[in-house]
C-alpha cells in the first residue's frame, strides 16, 4: 500500500482558494489541486516529481487566476 501525505492550505486574498498538496509514493509525484470558493466550477490540478516544481506550478496558477479575476 502506498503512503500518501496530505497538506492543506487556505489562501485568502479577497477570495478563498483551497490548495491541497500531497505526495503519492506509488506514482512518485507531488500532486495538487486548487479550488476557488467564489467559483465552484473552477478547479485546477497538477503533479510534478519535485516539490519545488509543484509549488511553483501552484503559485503560477494562483497568480493567473487572480489576474483573470481582476480583468473581469
C-alpha positions as CSV (number, residue, x, y, z in Angstrom):
1,X,0.0,0.0,0.0
2,X,1.4,3.4,-0.9
3,X,1.8,6.1,1.7
4,X,0.2,9.5,1.0
5,X,0.8,12.7,3.0
6,X,-1.8,15.4,2.5
7,X,-1.1,19.1,3.2
8,X,-4.0,21.5,3.0
9,X,-3.7,25.3,2.8
10,X,-6.2,28.2,2.6
11,X,-5.1,31.3,0.7
12,X,-7.2,34.3,1.4
13,X,-6.9,37.3,-1.0
14,X,-10.3,38.9,-1.1
15,X,-11.4,35.4,-2.1
16,X,-10.7,32.0,-0.6
17,X,-8.7,29.4,-2.5
18,X,-8.2,25.9,-1.2
19,X,-4.9,24.2,-2.1
20,X,-4.4,20.5,-1.4
21,X,-0.9,19.2,-1.8
22,X,0.2,15.6,-1.3
23,X,2.9,13.1,-2.2
24,X,1.9,9.9,-3.9
25,X,4.6,7.3,-3.2
26,X,3.2,4.9,-5.8
27,X,3.5,7.5,-8.6
28,X,6.5,9.3,-7.0
29,X,4.8,12.6,-7.7
30,X,3.8,15.6,-5.7
31,X,0.1,16.2,-6.7
32,X,-2.0,19.3,-6.0
33,X,-5.5,20.7,-6.5
34,X,-6.6,24.3,-6.3
35,X,-10.2,25.3,-5.9
36,X,-11.7,28.8,-5.9
37,X,-14.5,29.2,-3.4
38,X,-16.1,32.0,-5.3
39,X,-16.4,29.9,-8.4
40,X,-17.2,26.3,-7.6
41,X,-17.0,25.3,-11.2
42,X,-13.3,26.2,-11.3
43,X,-10.6,23.7,-10.2
44,X,-7.1,23.3,-11.3
45,X,-4.7,20.4,-10.6
46,X,-1.3,19.1,-11.5
47,X,1.6,16.9,-10.5
48,X,5.4,17.1,-10.5
49,X,8.1,14.7,-9.3
50,X,9.8,17.5,-7.3
51,X,8.1,19.6,-4.5
52,X,9.7,22.9,-5.6
53,X,8.3,22.4,-9.1
54,X,4.9,21.6,-7.8
55,X,4.8,24.6,-5.6
56,X,5.9,26.8,-8.5
57,X,3.1,25.5,-10.6
58,X,0.6,26.3,-7.7
59,X,2.0,29.8,-7.4
60,X,1.8,30.4,-11.2
61,X,-1.8,29.1,-11.2
62,X,-2.9,31.3,-8.3
63,X,-1.3,34.4,-10.0
64,X,-3.1,33.5,-13.3
65,X,-6.4,33.1,-11.6
66,X,-6.1,36.4,-9.8
67,X,-5.2,38.2,-13.0
68,X,-8.3,36.7,-14.7
69,X,-10.5,37.9,-11.8
70,X,-9.1,41.4,-12.0
71,X,-9.7,41.6,-15.7
72,X,-13.4,40.7,-15.3
